[in-house]
Amino acid sequence: MGRVVGSLFLLALVAVAFLSLIAAYQVPVTSFRQLAIPGVNRGHVIIVLGCIQAALSLPSCLYPELIATLDLIFGSGMQVFGSALAVLGVAWGLGKQKLLLQIFGREDAGASGRIVCVWLCWVVPLALFAVLLGYIYASVA
């Protein structure tokens, strides 16, 4: 009985993984299709994305010990990188006036506004990038 239940569980797990793979491919395929590049159809986009994915997975396939290091770097380290990009996107993307308006409700917030702008534009991103570099160095070394 255990073999049957175990086999059914693994079959269900494969089905869920396959559906997740389809959903994961659908986002970039649809995004590239919306660019409306002449002569490029859905099949071309899927083939190109498949080749890119194969090229990116090749080092891990040839050297399995690399998986643990890459898992630490991309699984944990990229959270810090994403946080830094989010802070940079908000701080630099909005601009000083809109940033102050969003935080303080007015565009002229005086000395505290200048401090917050410097903090969000420079201190936080540099600290996050320093943490990321230290994390990568500790993971690789």
C-alpha positions as CSV (number, residue, x, y, z in Angstrom):
1,M,0.0,0.0,0.0
2,G,2.9,2.4,0.8
3,R,4.3,2.0,-2.7
4,V,1.0,3.0,-4.3
5,V,0.5,6.0,-2.0
6,G,4.2,7.0,-2.4
7,S,4.0,6.7,-6.2
8,L,0.7,8.7,-6.3
9,F,2.3,11.4,-4.2
10,L,5.4,11.7,-6.4
11,L,3.2,11.7,-9.5
12,A,1.2,14.6,-8.0
13,L,4.4,16.4,-7.1
14,V,5.6,16.0,-10.7
15,A,2.3,17.4,-12.0
16,V,2.5,20.4,-9.7
17,A,6.1,21.1,-10.6
18,F,5.2,20.9,-14.3
19,L,2.4,23.4,-13.8
20,S,4.7,25.7,-11.9
21,L,7.2,25.4,-14.8
22,I,4.5,26.4,-17.3
23,A,3.5,29.4,-15.1
24,A,7.1,30.5,-14.7
25,Y,7.7,30.4,-18.5
26,Q,4.4,32.2,-19.2
27,V,5.5,35.5,-17.6
28,P,8.6,36.1,-19.7
29,V,7.1,34.7,-22.8
30,T,4.1,37.0,-22.5
31,S,6.3,39.9,-21.7
32,F,8.5,39.4,-24.7
33,R,5.5,38.8,-26.9
34,Q,4.1,42.2,-25.8
35,L,7.2,43.9,-27.3
36,A,5.6,43.0,-30.7
37,I,8.9,42.4,-32.5
38,P,8.2,41.6,-36.1
39,G,8.9,38.1,-37.2
40,V,9.2,36.7,-33.6
41,N,6.4,34.4,-32.6
42,R,5.7,32.5,-29.3
43,G,7.7,29.5,-30.4
44,H,10.8,31.5,-31.1
45,V,10.6,33.2,-27.6
46,I,10.2,29.8,-25.9
47,I,13.2,28.3,-27.8
48,V,15.4,31.3,-26.9
49,L,14.4,31.2,-23.2
50,G,15.0,27.5,-23.1
51,C,18.5,27.9,-24.6
52,I,19.3,30.7,-22.0
53,Q,18.0,28.5,-19.2
54,A,20.1,25.5,-20.5
55,A,23.2,27.7,-20.7
56,L,22.7,29.0,-17.1
57,S,22.1,25.5,-15.7
58,L,25.1,23.9,-17.5
59,P,27.8,24.9,-14.9
60,S,25.7,23.3,-12.1
61,C,25.1,20.2,-14.2
62,L,28.8,19.7,-14.9
63,Y,30.0,20.6,-11.4
64,P,27.3,19.6,-8.8
65,E,29.2,21.1,-5.9
66,L,28.5,24.5,-7.3
67,I,24.8,24.1,-6.5
68,A,25.3,24.8,-2.8
69,T,27.3,27.9,-3.3
70,L,24.9,29.3,-6.0
71,D,21.9,28.5,-3.7
72,L,23.4,30.6,-1.0
73,I,24.3,33.4,-3.3
74,F,21.1,33.6,-5.3
75,G,18.8,32.3,-2.6
76,S,19.9,34.5,0.3
77,G,22.2,37.1,-1.2
78,M,19.9,38.3,-3.9
79,Q,17.4,39.3,-1.2
80,V,19.8,41.9,-0.1
81,F,20.5,42.9,-3.7
82,G,16.7,43.2,-4.4
83,S,16.3,45.3,-1.3
84,A,19.1,47.6,-2.4
85,L,17.5,48.0,-5.9
86,A,14.1,48.7,-4.4
87,V,15.5,51.4,-2.2
88,L,17.5,52.9,-5.1
89,G,14.4,52.7,-7.3
90,V,12.3,54.6,-4.8
91,A,14.9,57.1,-3.7
92,W,16.4,57.9,-7.1
93,G,13.4,57.1,-9.2
94,L,10.9,59.4,-7.4
95,G,13.3,62.3,-7.1
96,K,13.9,64.5,-4.1
97,Q,10.6,66.5,-4.2
98,K,8.3,63.5,-4.7
99,L,10.2,61.5,-2.1
100,L,9.8,64.2,0.5
101,L,6.1,64.6,-0.5
102,Q,5.5,60.8,0.0
103,I,7.3,60.7,3.4
104,F,6.5,64.0,5.0
105,G,3.4,65.2,3.0
106,R,5.2,68.3,1.8
107,E,8.1,69.0,-0.6
108,D,10.1,71.2,1.8
109,A,10.8,69.2,4.9
110,G,13.9,71.3,6.0
111,A,17.0,69.7,7.5
112,S,15.2,66.4,8.4
113,G,14.1,66.1,4.8
114,R,17.7,66.5,3.6
115,I,18.9,63.9,6.1
116,V,16.2,61.4,5.0
117,C,17.1,62.0,1.3
118,V,20.8,61.4,1.9
119,W,20.0,58.4,4.1
120,L,17.8,56.7,1.5
121,C,19.8,57.7,-1.6
122,W,23.3,56.9,-0.2
123,V,23.6,55.3,3.2
124,V,21.0,52.5,3.0
125,P,22.0,51.3,-0.5
126,L,25.7,51.4,0.3
127,A,25.1,49.5,3.5
128,L,23.1,46.9,1.7
129,F,25.7,46.5,-1.0
130,A,28.4,46.2,1.7
131,V,26.4,43.4,3.3
132,L,25.9,41.7,0.0
133,L,29.7,41.9,-0.9
134,G,30.6,40.5,2.6
135,Y,28.0,37.8,2.2
136,I,29.3,36.8,-1.3
137,Y,32.9,36.9,0.0
138,A,32.1,34.7,3.0
139,S,30.2,32.3,0.8
140,V,32.9,31.9,-1.8
141,A,35.9,32.0,0.5
